[in-house]
Each structure stands twice: as structure tokens, then as C-alpha cells.
């Protein structure tokens, strides 16, 4: 009985909002656009030296550029260690498998002189900048790899970064947003100019008035060539349950055209970074407290409710047998 009730309650709670409108805490890995940091030993022979590595983008499209930074530290104390980064180069990752026709590697300089995106000179962090459209990859779409060598004292090793690049974005987001309260929810309609028809998957983040991350909104529909609007929904019950302070701010919208076959499986769009739109203020009475409904949700709720009822019937039968 407890298991049946738990299943019903968990499913009801987990599906009270539509998949395209949910609290950002349920998507902690997507609260910010990807800008991963990681550390690793300089080499198997020198595990006492660790590399600190960061890239400010993973997905690139069109004219976008990415910055990579590398530093060294003591693996035990985490104190910075002097190091030198050399031999940087960017190349098509497919070239690792000997792909025919791959472009020649492009040299990249990692500098600690306050240049090429290096924010602080001589701070021990070496930075390189890659803009594929201007550095030999204007016609390439796929994974680019940036490799380099590092020397710290007498220790040496190598590492790499990967980025996914689309040279010709299949669609362009206009940045223009209109808003409307419809069916008890707040809808944000973002303009998009589609160059290549197909299924588009987009994601946006929503902060409250104080800049605190609040909502995760998404779009997953087929679009034809031409001018359209991407619909982001802030579900009414979500707004009432979370009670964020208005105005709300849509930010960091990214997306891609999903490909049915091939590798990579997507063509990237240029992301709209930072705040895109601030909403008006709305009274809570504009929004509906009703839970989200769908045919699938109703079917599952009915099934889990039957399980609860059957368990209750069995409990009643057991209790009846034990009654004198």
C-alpha cells in the first residue's frame, strides 16, 4: 500500500508542470550555458602536478569565438605552480581517425601576457582564443580539438579541449520577444528566422527580479523555412507555486536543429547570451492553479490510482479475515 501510494504521489508531483516549463533546480546542469572547468594530472609520471583547465564555450556557431585557459597547481596543496604552455594547435577531431580531406592543423598560442582574451597578465593562467570562421574552419561543421603541451619544472605532459562547431547556423534568433497571458500561463514568443526546415530544440533560462535563477523553459517542434516565433511557456501553477518576484528575465537562449542521422546529430544556432527580455508585472490572479494535463498523464494517474485501490482492497480483505 505504501509503495503504491508513493508511486502515485511521486508521479503526480513530478508531472504537475508540463515538460517545457519547470523549476530550474530540476535542471541544475543547465542553469548556465556550458563553460566547463576540470583538472587532471599533468602526466602519469608526474601526478603531483595538476592542470587546471577551463573553456568559456562548448558549442560554437557562425562567427563565435571560444577562449581556453590552462594553469598548473600542486595536486596536494592546490597552490599554483609555474608552468609553460606550448605547441597549441586546433584541428578537426575526425582527423584523429585519419579522415580524408581534413584541413591542416591551425597553430594556437597560449599566452599569459594579457592578450587574446587573457584577462590578467602573468597570473599563471595561459589563454588561447579560437574563432573557427576566421582561423581555417569556415566551411567545417563538427568537433574541433585543441591540443597543447605543458611543462612545469622538470615535468611534461599534454592535454586537449573539444568544441562542437557549426559554420552556417540553420536559423537565427532575432532577440525580439512578445509576451501574453494565455490559458492561465505566461507565454514568451521569441522571433526566429529559419533557413533550414526541421525539428528545432531550444532552451531558455528565467531569473526573477533579483537575478535568482527560477525557471527552465524549452521548445521542441518542427519549423518550416521563414519567419516564426518560438513559444516559451511559464506555466501558471509554476508561477503560483514558486511565487517569483516580477519582472522575470529571460536569458541565455540556445538551440539547435536536430538531425535524423549523421554525426554530429545537430546543427547549432548562435546563442543569445545574457538577458534577452524582461517581462511586465502581473497579478497572481492572472495565472491558473490547475495542474498540467495530458492524455498520457491521465492514463498513468488512472493506472497508479487503480494500484492504490487494489492494495486497499487487499488490506481490507486481510483485516476482514482477522476480525472475529
N, C-alpha and C positions, 0 to 999 in steps of 0.2 A: 504493500500500500504506500509506504513512504517513497519507494523507488518510482512508482507510477506518478505520484503527486509531484515529486521533484522534477521528473521529466516534463510534465505538463507545465509547471510553473517556470522552469528554465527556458523552455521553448517559447512560451508566451512573452516572457520578459525580453528574450533575445530577438524577437521579431516584432516588437511593438512599433518600431520605426521602419520605414522602407529601406532597402539596402543602399539606396543612393543618398540617404540623409541620416547621419548618425553622429554620436559624440566623438570628438577627435581622440579621446582616450582609448577608444576601441581600435584605433589605427595609429598606435604610438610610433610605429616605424615610418609613418607618412606625415607626421606633424610638420616636418620641414622637408624642403626639396633635398634630394640626396647630396651630401657633401661628406663622404666617409673619411674617418681617421682610423689608422691602425698602426700597430707596432709589430716588429718581428726581429729575430736575431740577425745580426749582420751576416753571419755565416755559421755553418755547423762547427767550424773550427774556432769561432770567436763568439760564443753565446753570451759573453759578458757585455758585449756591445749591442745595443738595440737601436733599430731605426725607428724614428717617428715620422710617419708619412700621412699626408693629407692632400685631398683634391677637392676643389670647390664645386665641381660638377661631375656627374657620371654620364649624363645624357646631353648631347650637343646636336644642334641643327643649324643649318644655314651659316650665318656669319658669327655665331657664338664662339667664344674662346674659353679655355679652361686653364687654371693655374694649379701647379703641383708644388708641394713643399716637402723637403726632406731634412731631417736633423738626426743627431746621434745622442744617445744617453747611456749612462751606466745602468745595466739591467737590474742591479741590486738597489742602488741608492736613488735612481731616477735623475741623477744630476747630469746636466748637459756635458757632452764630450766634444772636443774639437774634431771636425771631420772635413772631408773634401768630396764633392760630388762631381764626377766626370763621365764622359762617354755617353751623355744623354742622346737618345735618338727615338724618333717616332716612326712607326711602320704599321702596315696592315697586318692584323693578327693572323689572318689566313696564311700569310707568308711563312708562318712557323711550320705549316704543313706542306710548304713548297708549292703554293698556289701559283699557277702560271699567270704571267702578266701583272704580277704585283708591282706596285710602284717602289722606287728605290727609297730606302730609309732616309728620313729628314733629320739632320742633327739638331739637338736642342741643348741650350746652355743653361745649366743650373747656376744661378748667381746669388751671392749674399751681399750685393753692393747697392741694394735699394732700387734695383731696376727690374723691368719686365714683371711687375706685379709683386716684387719682393718689398714688403711693407717697411721693414726695419733693416737697415744696413748693418752687416757684421754682428748679427744676433745669433748666429749658428744655424739658422734655417736657410737652406738653399732653395730657391724658387725658379721654376721654368714656366713659360707660357706657350700654349699651343692653340693656334687658330687654324683648324684644318683647311678652311676655304682659302686661306692665304699662304699656306705652307705645304703645298703639294698634294692636297687631298680634295680638291674642289669637286671632283667627279666621283668620289668614293662614298659609299654608304656601307657601314658595318662596324666592326670592332677595330679600334686603333689601340696599339700598345706603345707605351713609353717606357723604355728600359734605361738603366743607368748603372754606374759603378760607384762604390763608396769606399773611401779609405779613412780609417780612424786609427792614428798611431801606426802600429805595425799590422793591423787587421784590415782585411779587404773582403768585399762581397758585392753582390748585385741584387737588384730588385726591379719591380716594374709597376706601372699603373695601367689600367684599361679604361677606355671610354667607348660608348656607343655613339656613332655619328651618322646623321642623315644629311646629305649635301643639299637636297632640294625638298624642303618641307612640303608635305602633301596638302596642308591647309595653313591658314594664317588667322590667328585670333586678333580681332580688331581692337579689343580693350574697351569697347563701348558696352555698357550694361544698362538694361532697363529692369525695373522691379515691379512686382504686382502681388497682391494677396489674392490667391485663388484656392478655392475649396479648403479654406481654413489653414493654408500654408503660405509661406513667403517664397516666391519664385524669383530667381535672378536669371535673366536671359542675356547671355554673353554672345556678342556677334562673332561669326566665323566665316571666312571666305574659303570655300572648299575647292581645291584644284583637282584632287583625285577622289572620286567617289568610293565609298566603302564604309566599314564599321569603325567609328571613332570612339575612343575611350579617353575621357578627360577626368581630371581630379582637381578639386579646389579646396582650400583651407579657409576657415572663417574664424575670426577673432572677435571678442566683444569690445566694448568701448575702451577698456583699459589695455587692450592688446593681449589679453589672455586667450590662448587657443581654445576654441569652443566646439566648432563643428567640422565635419568631413563631408563633402558633397562630391558626387560623381555623376558622370554621364556616359552611357553606353548604348549608342544607337547608330543605325546606318544613315548616312547623309549623301545626297546627290551633289553633283558639281554645282557651284554657285554660292550665293549668299544665304546664310542660315543663322539660326540662333541656337546656342547650346543652353539647355534648361538645367539649372541647378536648383534643387528644392531644399528649403529649410522647413522640415515637417512641423506642422502646428504643435503636435504633442511634444516634440523635442524642444521646441521653444518654450513651452509652458513648463515642462519638467525641469529644464536646465536654468530657465529664467536669466539669460544673459542680458547685460546692460546694453541698450542701443545707444548709438548706431552700431550695427555689425559691419565688419570689414572683410570683404573677400580678398584673398591674397594667394600668391604662388600657384597659379593655374598652369598645369602641364598636361600633355596628352600625346596621343599617337594614333596613327591609322593601323589597325590590326590586319596583318597579312595572313591569309589562309594557309600558306605554305612558304617554305624557304627559311633561310637563316640570314639575318635576324628575322624575328617574327613580327616586326613593327617598323613603321616609318615615323620618325619623331617630328613633333612640331616645336617651334621655338616657344619656350615657356614665358609666361607673363610673371616676372619676378617682383616681389614686393606687393604692396597694396594696389588692388585693381579698382575697387569700388567700395564706397561707404553707403549704407542704406539710410533711409529715413527712420524716424522713430515711430513705433506702432504701439497701441494699447494692447494688453493681453487679450482683450475681448475679441480681437480680430482673428485669433487663432483657435483651431478646434482641438479639444482634448481627446478626440477619438483615436484609438489605436489604428495602425495601418492594417488594411485588409487586402487579401488576395485569395484566389481560388486555392492555391497551394497551401497557404497558411490555414485557411478554414479546414481544409482536408486533414492536415496534420493535427490541428487542435481537436477536431472531432475524434480522430483516432486515439489520441492520448487521453481524451476525456473518457472514451469507452474503456480504456485500460484501467483508469481510476475506478470507474463504476464496477467493472468486473472484480477488481480487487476488493472493493467494498462489499460486494455480494458474497465473496468467499469468506470475508471476515464475519459477516452476519451469519453465514451458514455455520461457521465454526463456533461462534458464540451461541447459536441456537442449539447445537449438539451438546454443549456443555451445560445447558440450563435444565434443571430437574423438572 
